[in-house]
């Protein structure tokens, strides 16, 4: 019996792991990974921006009191 409901779900396959061996990848596969990493960078930047603006708004609210 699984401790948590998610325990029996298959883990998603990683499409790229930082520092992995790239020796046997084709140029096309490398381009795919580069595109995925660019998308991930943009997602991270968006999340950072959201958190930074939320924090700035909170700090501004408490400083004005």
PDB file of N, CA, C and O in Angstrom:
ATOM      1  N   UNK A   1       0.844  -1.191   0.000  1.00  0.00           N
ATOM      2  CA  UNK A   1       0.000   0.000   0.000  1.00  0.00           C
ATOM      3  C   UNK A   1       0.886   1.249   0.000  1.00  0.00           C
ATOM      4  O   UNK A   1       1.823   1.355   0.791  1.00  0.00           O
ATOM      5  N   UNK A   2       0.581   2.181  -0.884  1.00  0.00           N
ATOM      6  CA  UNK A   2       1.374   3.402  -0.997  1.00  0.00           C
ATOM      7  C   UNK A   2       1.045   4.350   0.153  1.00  0.00           C
ATOM      8  O   UNK A   2      -0.104   4.462   0.579  1.00  0.00           O
ATOM      9  N   UNK A   3       2.072   5.023   0.639  1.00  0.00           N
ATOM     10  CA  UNK A   3       1.877   5.954   1.738  1.00  0.00           C
ATOM     11  C   UNK A   3       1.088   7.181   1.279  1.00  0.00           C
ATOM     12  O   UNK A   3       0.225   7.676   2.004  1.00  0.00           O
ATOM     13  N   UNK A   4       1.384   7.664   0.088  1.00  0.00           N
ATOM     14  CA  UNK A   4       0.709   8.809  -0.486  1.00  0.00           C
ATOM     15  C   UNK A   4       0.109   8.406  -1.823  1.00  0.00           C
ATOM     16  O   UNK A   4       0.604   7.489  -2.479  1.00  0.00           O
ATOM     17  N   UNK A   5      -0.952   9.086  -2.228  1.00  0.00           N
ATOM     18  CA  UNK A   5      -1.643   8.745  -3.471  1.00  0.00           C
ATOM     19  C   UNK A   5      -0.719   8.863  -4.691  1.00  0.00           C
ATOM     20  O   UNK A   5      -0.888   8.117  -5.655  1.00  0.00           O
ATOM     21  N   UNK A   6       0.243   9.775  -4.669  1.00  0.00           N
ATOM     22  CA  UNK A   6       1.116  10.018  -5.819  1.00  0.00           C
ATOM     23  C   UNK A   6       2.240   8.991  -5.958  1.00  0.00           C
ATOM     24  O   UNK A   6       2.856   8.897  -7.020  1.00  0.00           O
ATOM     25  N   UNK A   7       2.514   8.231  -4.919  1.00  0.00           N
ATOM     26  CA  UNK A   7       3.672   7.342  -4.917  1.00  0.00           C
ATOM     27  C   UNK A   7       3.685   6.335  -6.056  1.00  0.00           C
ATOM     28  O   UNK A   7       4.758   5.930  -6.503  1.00  0.00           O
ATOM     29  N   UNK A   8       2.518   5.924  -6.534  1.00  0.00           N
ATOM     30  CA  UNK A   8       2.473   4.901  -7.577  1.00  0.00           C
ATOM     31  C   UNK A   8       2.435   5.486  -8.983  1.00  0.00           C
ATOM     32  O   UNK A   8       2.396   4.743  -9.964  1.00  0.00           O
ATOM     33  N   UNK A   9       2.445   6.805  -9.085  1.00  0.00           N
ATOM     34  CA  UNK A   9       2.432   7.441 -10.404  1.00  0.00           C
ATOM     35  C   UNK A   9       3.839   7.405 -10.993  1.00  0.00           C
ATOM     36  O   UNK A   9       4.820   7.567 -10.268  1.00  0.00           O
ATOM     37  N   UNK A  10       3.940   7.191 -12.307  1.00  0.00           N
ATOM     38  CA  UNK A  10       5.277   7.202 -12.927  1.00  0.00           C
ATOM     39  C   UNK A  10       5.879   8.603 -12.862  1.00  0.00           C
ATOM     40  O   UNK A  10       5.180   9.604 -13.016  1.00  0.00           O
ATOM     41  N   UNK A  11       7.163   8.648 -12.637  1.00  0.00           N
ATOM     42  CA  UNK A  11       7.877   9.929 -12.587  1.00  0.00           C
ATOM     43  C   UNK A  11       8.066  10.437 -14.018  1.00  0.00           C
ATOM     44  O   UNK A  11       8.379   9.651 -14.913  1.00  0.00           O
ATOM     45  N   UNK A  12       7.879  11.745 -14.245  1.00  0.00           N
ATOM     46  CA  UNK A  12       8.100  12.273 -15.596  1.00  0.00           C
ATOM     47  C   UNK A  12       9.570  12.130 -15.990  1.00  0.00           C
ATOM     48  O   UNK A  12      10.469  12.308 -15.167  1.00  0.00           O
ATOM     49  N   UNK A  13       9.792  11.809 -17.250  1.00  0.00           N
ATOM     50  CA  UNK A  13      11.153  11.661 -17.746  1.00  0.00           C
ATOM     51  C   UNK A  13      11.787  13.042 -17.893  1.00  0.00           C
ATOM     52  O   UNK A  13      11.182  13.959 -18.449  1.00  0.00           O
ATOM     53  N   UNK A  14      12.996  13.176 -17.395  1.00  0.00           N
ATOM     54  CA  UNK A  14      13.713  14.437 -17.549  1.00  0.00           C
ATOM     55  C   UNK A  14      14.174  14.556 -18.992  1.00  0.00           C
ATOM     56  O   UNK A  14      14.735  13.621 -19.563  1.00  0.00           O
ATOM     57  N   UNK A  15      13.927  15.719 -19.565  1.00  0.00           N
ATOM     58  CA  UNK A  15      14.336  15.932 -20.941  1.00  0.00           C
ATOM     59  C   UNK A  15      15.788  16.386 -21.025  1.00  0.00           C
ATOM     60  O   UNK A  15      16.460  16.193 -22.038  1.00  0.00           O
ATOM     61  N   UNK A  16      16.248  16.986 -19.950  1.00  0.00           N
ATOM     62  CA  UNK A  16      17.651  17.400 -19.914  1.00  0.00           C
ATOM     63  C   UNK A  16      18.077  17.505 -18.466  1.00  0.00           C
ATOM     64  O   UNK A  16      17.326  17.985 -17.617  1.00  0.00           O
ATOM     65  N   UNK A  17      19.265  17.060 -18.195  1.00  0.00           N
ATOM     66  CA  UNK A  17      19.829  17.185 -16.861  1.00  0.00           C
ATOM     67  C   UNK A  17      21.108  18.003 -16.973  1.00  0.00           C
ATOM     68  O   UNK A  17      21.972  17.709 -17.799  1.00  0.00           O
ATOM     69  N   UNK A  18      21.222  19.017 -16.151  1.00  0.00           N
ATOM     70  CA  UNK A  18      22.389  19.888 -16.167  1.00  0.00           C
ATOM     71  C   UNK A  18      23.650  19.043 -15.948  1.00  0.00           C
ATOM     72  O   UNK A  18      23.719  18.250 -15.009  1.00  0.00           O
ATOM     73  N   UNK A  19      24.632  19.219 -16.815  1.00  0.00           N
ATOM     74  CA  UNK A  19      25.902  18.518 -16.688  1.00  0.00           C
ATOM     75  C   UNK A  19      25.942  17.127 -17.291  1.00  0.00           C
ATOM     76  O   UNK A  19      26.947  16.428 -17.168  1.00  0.00           O
ATOM     77  N   UNK A  20      24.845  16.709 -17.953  1.00  0.00           N
ATOM     78  CA  UNK A  20      24.834  15.356 -18.518  1.00  0.00           C
ATOM     79  C   UNK A  20      25.775  15.262 -19.730  1.00  0.00           C
ATOM     80  O   UNK A  20      26.151  16.270 -20.328  1.00  0.00           O
ATOM     81  N   UNK A  21      26.134  14.041 -20.065  1.00  0.00           N
ATOM     82  CA  UNK A  21      27.020  13.776 -21.202  1.00  0.00           C
ATOM     83  C   UNK A  21      26.282  14.079 -22.509  1.00  0.00           C
ATOM     84  O   UNK A  21      25.204  13.537 -22.751  1.00  0.00           O
ATOM     85  N   UNK A  22      26.842  14.919 -23.327  1.00  0.00           N
ATOM     86  CA  UNK A  22      26.216  15.326 -24.588  1.00  0.00           C
ATOM     87  C   UNK A  22      26.846  14.639 -25.804  1.00  0.00           C
ATOM     88  O   UNK A  22      26.472  14.922 -26.943  1.00  0.00           O
ATOM     89  N   UNK A  23      27.779  13.759 -25.565  1.00  0.00           N
ATOM     90  CA  UNK A  23      28.568  13.144 -26.620  1.00  0.00           C
ATOM     91  C   UNK A  23      27.741  12.514 -27.725  1.00  0.00           C
ATOM     92  O   UNK A  23      28.034  12.702 -28.906  1.00  0.00           O
ATOM     93  N   UNK A  24      26.721  11.774 -27.354  1.00  0.00           N
ATOM     94  CA  UNK A  24      25.981  10.989 -28.339  1.00  0.00           C
ATOM     95  C   UNK A  24      24.718  11.680 -28.866  1.00  0.00           C
ATOM     96  O   UNK A  24      23.909  11.045 -29.543  1.00  0.00           O
ATOM     97  N   UNK A  25      24.542  12.956 -28.567  1.00  0.00           N
ATOM     98  CA  UNK A  25      23.379  13.690 -29.054  1.00  0.00           C
ATOM     99  C   UNK A  25      23.685  14.311 -30.413  1.00  0.00           C
ATOM    100  O   UNK A  25      24.789  14.797 -30.657  1.00  0.00           O
ATOM    101  N   UNK A  26      22.696  14.283 -31.281  1.00  0.00           N
ATOM    102  CA  UNK A  26      22.856  14.902 -32.601  1.00  0.00           C
ATOM    103  C   UNK A  26      22.705  16.416 -32.471  1.00  0.00           C
ATOM    104  O   UNK A  26      22.294  16.920 -31.426  1.00  0.00           O
ATOM    105  N   UNK A  27      23.034  17.123 -33.525  1.00  0.00           N
ATOM    106  CA  UNK A  27      22.871  18.574 -33.539  1.00  0.00           C
ATOM    107  C   UNK A  27      21.400  18.940 -33.354  1.00  0.00           C
ATOM    108  O   UNK A  27      21.085  19.912 -32.668  1.00  0.00           O
ATOM    109  N   UNK A  28      20.497  18.165 -33.962  1.00  0.00           N
ATOM    110  CA  UNK A  28      19.058  18.428 -33.821  1.00  0.00           C
ATOM    111  C   UNK A  28      18.607  18.231 -32.375  1.00  0.00           C
ATOM    112  O   UNK A  28      17.816  19.020 -31.858  1.00  0.00           O
ATOM    113  N   UNK A  29      19.102  17.192 -31.728  1.00  0.00           N
ATOM    114  CA  UNK A  29      18.751  16.945 -30.326  1.00  0.00           C
ATOM    115  C   UNK A  29      19.289  18.054 -29.431  1.00  0.00           C
ATOM    116  O   UNK A  29      18.635  18.463 -28.471  1.00  0.00           O
ATOM    117  N   UNK A  30      20.475  18.531 -29.749  1.00  0.00           N
ATOM    118  CA  UNK A  30      21.033  19.646 -28.981  1.00  0.00           C
ATOM    119  C   UNK A  30      20.185  20.903 -29.155  1.00  0.00           C
ATOM    120  O   UNK A  30      19.943  21.629 -28.191  1.00  0.00           O
ATOM    121  N   UNK A  31      19.738  21.159 -30.370  1.00  0.00           N
ATOM    122  CA  UNK A  31      18.860  22.314 -30.624  1.00  0.00           C
ATOM    123  C   UNK A  31      17.561  22.201 -29.838  1.00  0.00           C
ATOM    124  O   UNK A  31      17.078  23.193 -29.292  1.00  0.00           O
ATOM    125  N   UNK A  32      16.988  20.993 -29.774  1.00  0.00           N
ATOM    126  CA  UNK A  32      15.765  20.774 -29.003  1.00  0.00           C
ATOM    127  C   UNK A  32      15.997  21.090 -27.532  1.00  0.00           C
ATOM    128  O   UNK A  32      15.171  21.738 -26.888  1.00  0.00           O
ATOM    129  N   UNK A  33      17.108  20.637 -27.015  1.00  0.00           N
ATOM    130  CA  UNK A  33      17.419  20.888 -25.607  1.00  0.00           C
ATOM    131  C   UNK A  33      17.663  22.363 -25.352  1.00  0.00           C
ATOM    132  O   UNK A  33      17.256  22.890 -24.316  1.00  0.00           O
ATOM    133  N   UNK A  34      18.321  23.032 -26.280  1.00  0.00           N
ATOM    134  CA  UNK A  34      18.550  24.477 -26.148  1.00  0.00           C
ATOM    135  C   UNK A  34      17.215  25.206 -26.106  1.00  0.00           C
ATOM    136  O   UNK A  34      17.020  26.099 -25.281  1.00  0.00           O
ATOM    137  N   UNK A  35      16.293  24.832 -26.990  1.00  0.00           N
ATOM    138  CA  UNK A  35      14.970  25.459 -27.010  1.00  0.00           C
ATOM    139  C   UNK A  35      14.233  25.224 -25.694  1.00  0.00           C
ATOM    140  O   UNK A  35      13.615  26.141 -25.154  1.00  0.00           O
ATOM    141  N   UNK A  36      14.298  23.997 -25.180  1.00  0.00           N
ATOM    142  CA  UNK A  36      13.657  23.696 -23.896  1.00  0.00           C
ATOM    143  C   UNK A  36      14.248  24.531 -22.769  1.00  0.00           C
ATOM    144  O   UNK A  36      13.526  25.041 -21.912  1.00  0.00           O
ATOM    145  N   UNK A  37      15.561  24.663 -22.781  1.00  0.00           N
ATOM    146  CA  UNK A  37      16.215  25.443 -21.733  1.00  0.00           C
ATOM    147  C   UNK A  37      15.878  26.926 -21.840  1.00  0.00           C
ATOM    148  O   UNK A  37      15.722  27.596 -20.819  1.00  0.00           O
ATOM    149  N   UNK A  38      15.761  27.451 -23.062  1.00  0.00           N
ATOM    150  CA  UNK A  38      15.350  28.849 -23.228  1.00  0.00           C
ATOM    151  C   UNK A  38      13.944  29.057 -22.678  1.00  0.00           C
ATOM    152  O   UNK A  38      13.678  30.056 -22.011  1.00  0.00           O
ATOM    153  N   UNK A  39      13.040  28.112 -22.956  1.00  0.00           N
ATOM    154  CA  UNK A  39      11.673  28.203 -22.431  1.00  0.00           C
ATOM    155  C   UNK A  39      11.685  28.170 -20.904  1.00  0.00           C
ATOM    156  O   UNK A  39      10.948  28.915 -20.259  1.00  0.00           O
ATOM    157  N   UNK A  40      12.508  27.320 -20.338  1.00  0.00           N
ATOM    158  CA  UNK A  40      12.590  27.208 -18.883  1.00  0.00           C
ATOM    159  C   UNK A  40      13.166  28.481 -18.273  1.00  0.00           C
ATOM    160  O   UNK A  40      12.713  28.919 -17.215  1.00  0.00           O
ATOM    161  N   UNK A  41      14.147  29.072 -18.920  1.00  0.00           N
ATOM    162  CA  UNK A  41      14.727  30.327 -18.441  1.00  0.00           C
ATOM    163  C   UNK A  41      13.663  31.419 -18.425  1.00  0.00           C
ATOM    164  O   UNK A  41      13.570  32.180 -17.463  1.00  0.00           O
ATOM    165  N   UNK A  42      12.870  31.499 -19.471  1.00  0.00           N
ATOM    166  CA  UNK A  42      11.803  32.503 -19.534  1.00  0.00           C
ATOM    167  C   UNK A  42      10.770  32.263 -18.441  1.00  0.00           C
ATOM    168  O   UNK A  42      10.285  33.210 -17.824  1.00  0.00           O
ATOM    169  N   UNK A  43      10.435  31.004 -18.201  1.00  0.00           N
ATOM    170  CA  UNK A  43       9.478  30.663 -17.140  1.00  0.00           C
ATOM    171  C   UNK A  43      10.027  31.089 -15.778  1.00  0.00           C
ATOM    172  O   UNK A  43       9.293  31.631 -14.951  1.00  0.00           O
ATOM    173  N   UNK A  44      11.316  30.844 -15.547  1.00  0.00           N
ATOM    174  CA  UNK A  44      11.948  31.238 -14.293  1.00  0.00           C
ATOM    175  C   UNK A  44      11.985  32.758 -14.135  1.00  0.00           C
ATOM    176  O   UNK A  44      11.727  33.279 -13.050  1.00  0.00           O
ATOM    177  N   UNK A  45      12.305  33.463 -15.213  1.00  0.00           N
ATOM    178  CA  UNK A  45      12.343  34.922 -15.166  1.00  0.00           C
ATOM    179  C   UNK A  45      10.965  35.502 -14.853  1.00  0.00           C
ATOM    180  O   UNK A  45      10.847  36.452 -14.079  1.00  0.00           O
ATOM    181  N   UNK A  46       9.929  34.928 -15.455  1.00  0.00           N
ATOM    182  CA  UNK A  46       8.563  35.377 -15.207  1.00  0.00           C
ATOM    183  C   UNK A  46       8.189  35.174 -13.744  1.00  0.00           C
ATOM    184  O   UNK A  46       7.611  36.061 -13.116  1.00  0.00           O
ATOM    185  N   UNK A  47       8.518  34.016 -13.210  1.00  0.00           N
ATOM    186  CA  UNK A  47       8.216  33.719 -11.803  1.00  0.00           C
ATOM    187  C   UNK A  47       8.992  34.648 -10.877  1.00  0.00           C
ATOM    188  O   UNK A  47       8.447  35.141  -9.889  1.00  0.00           O
ATOM    189  N   UNK A  48      10.253  34.885 -11.190  1.00  0.00           N
ATOM    190  CA  UNK A  48      11.069  35.788 -10.376  1.00  0.00           C
ATOM    191  C   UNK A  48      10.483  37.190 -10.397  1.00  0.00           C
ATOM    192  O   UNK A  48      10.386  37.842  -9.357  1.00  0.00           O
ATOM    193  N   UNK A  49      10.095  37.653 -11.568  1.00  0.00           N
ATOM    194  CA  UNK A  49       9.514  38.980 -11.710  1.00  0.00           C
ATOM    195  C   UNK A  49       8.235  39.101 -10.888  1.00  0.00           C
ATOM    196  O   UNK A  49       8.009  40.113 -10.225  1.00  0.00           O
ATOM    197  N   UNK A  50       7.411  38.079 -10.936  1.00  0.00           N
ATOM    198  CA  UNK A  50       6.170  38.070 -10.171  1.00  0.00           C
ATOM    199  C   UNK A  50       6.454  38.160  -8.676  1.00  0.00           C
ATOM    200  O   UNK A  50       5.808  38.924  -7.960  1.00  0.00           O
ATOM    201  N   UNK A  51       7.413  37.385  -8.217  1.00  0.00           N
ATOM    202  CA  UNK A  51       7.740  37.381  -6.795  1.00  0.00           C
ATOM    203  C   UNK A  51       8.391  38.694  -6.369  1.00  0.00           C
ATOM    204  O   UNK A  51       8.136  39.190  -5.272  1.00  0.00           O
ATOM    205  N   UNK A  52       9.224  39.249  -7.230  1.00  0.00           N
ATOM    206  CA  UNK A  52       9.884  40.512  -6.917  1.00  0.00           C
ATOM    207  C   UNK A  52       8.865  41.636  -6.821  1.00  0.00           C
ATOM    208  O   UNK A  52       8.936  42.458  -5.907  1.00  0.00           O
ATOM    209  N   UNK A  53       7.914  41.683  -7.755  1.00  0.00           N
ATOM    210  CA  UNK A  53       6.919  42.752  -7.720  1.00  0.00           C
ATOM    211  C   UNK A  53       5.990  42.597  -6.520  1.00  0.00           C
ATOM    212  O   UNK A  53       5.581  43.594  -5.926  1.00  0.00           O
ATOM    213  N   UNK A  54       5.651  41.359  -6.154  1.00  0.00           N
ATOM    214  CA  UNK A  54       4.817  41.127  -4.970  1.00  0.00           C
ATOM    215  C   UNK A  54       5.533  41.588  -3.714  1.00  0.00           C
ATOM    216  O   UNK A  54       4.937  42.220  -2.841  1.00  0.00           O
ATOM    217  N   UNK A  55       6.810  41.268  -3.630  1.00  0.00           N
ATOM    218  CA  UNK A  55       7.588  41.660  -2.454  1.00  0.00           C
ATOM    219  C   UNK A  55       7.709  43.179  -2.385  1.00  0.00           C
ATOM    220  O   UNK A  55       7.566  43.772  -1.316  1.00  0.00           O
ATOM    221  N   UNK A  56       7.972  43.802  -3.528  1.00  0.00           N
ATOM    222  CA  UNK A  56       8.104  45.261  -3.555  1.00  0.00           C
ATOM    223  C   UNK A  56       6.803  45.926  -3.125  1.00  0.00           C
ATOM    224  O   UNK A  56       6.818  46.921  -2.400  1.00  0.00           O
ATOM    225  N   UNK A  57       5.682  45.377  -3.570  1.00  0.00           N
ATOM    226  CA  UNK A  57       4.384  45.937  -3.184  1.00  0.00           C
ATOM    227  C   UNK A  57       4.168  45.794  -1.687  1.00  0.00           C
ATOM    228  O   UNK A  57       3.690  46.723  -1.037  1.00  0.00           O
ATOM    229  N   UNK A  58       4.517  44.634  -1.134  1.00  0.00           N
ATOM    230  CA  UNK A  58       4.357  44.413   0.304  1.00  0.00           C
ATOM    231  C   UNK A  58       5.259  45.345   1.102  1.00  0.00           C
ATOM    232  O   UNK A  58       4.828  45.937   2.091  1.00  0.00           O
ATOM    233  N   UNK A  59       6.515  45.474   0.669  1.00  0.00           N
ATOM    234  CA  UNK A  59       7.445  46.369   1.369  1.00  0.00           C
ATOM    235  C   UNK A  59       6.956  47.814   1.308  1.00  0.00           C
ATOM    236  O   UNK A  59       7.054  48.546   2.293  1.00  0.00           O
ATOM    237  N   UNK A  60       6.435  48.222   0.163  1.00  0.00           N
ATOM    238  CA  UNK A  60       5.912  49.573   0.013  1.00  0.00           C
ATOM    239  C   UNK A  60       4.721  49.807   0.924  1.00  0.00           C
ATOM    240  O   UNK A  60       4.579  50.897   1.477  1.00  0.00           O
ATOM    241  N   UNK A  61       3.879  48.829   1.089  1.00  0.00           N
ATOM    242  CA  UNK A  61       2.707  48.948   1.945  1.00  0.00           C
ATOM    243  C   UNK A  61       3.123  49.143   3.404  1.00  0.00           C
ATOM    244  O   UNK A  61       2.577  49.996   4.104  1.00  0.00           O
ATOM    245  N   UNK A  62       4.092  48.347   3.854  1.00  0.00           N
ATOM    246  CA  UNK A  62       4.488  48.441   5.253  1.00  0.00           C
ATOM    247  C   UNK A  62       5.372  49.644   5.544  1.00  0.00           C
ATOM    248  O   UNK A  62       5.398  50.122   6.678  1.00  0.00           O
ATOM    249  N   UNK A  63       6.097  50.144   4.549  1.00  0.00           N
ATOM    250  CA  UNK A  63       6.925  51.322   4.753  1.00  0.00           C
ATOM    251  C   UNK A  63       6.079  52.576   4.845  1.00  0.00           C
ATOM    252  O   UNK A  63       6.473  53.536   5.508  1.00  0.00           O
ATOM    253  N   UNK A  64       4.910  52.589   4.186  1.00  0.00           N
ATOM    254  CA  UNK A  64       4.069  53.778   4.177  1.00  0.00           C
ATOM    255  C   UNK A  64       3.271  53.926   5.474  1.00  0.00           C
ATOM    256  O   UNK A  64       2.642  54.962   5.689  1.00  0.00           O
ATOM    257  N   UNK A  65       3.284  52.927   6.327  1.00  0.00           N
ATOM    258  CA  UNK A  65       2.511  52.977   7.582  1.00  0.00           C
ATOM    259  C   UNK A  65       3.297  53.644   8.669  1.00  0.00           C
ATOM    260  O   UNK A  65       2.809  53.776   9.792  1.00  0.00           O
TER     261      UNK A  65
END
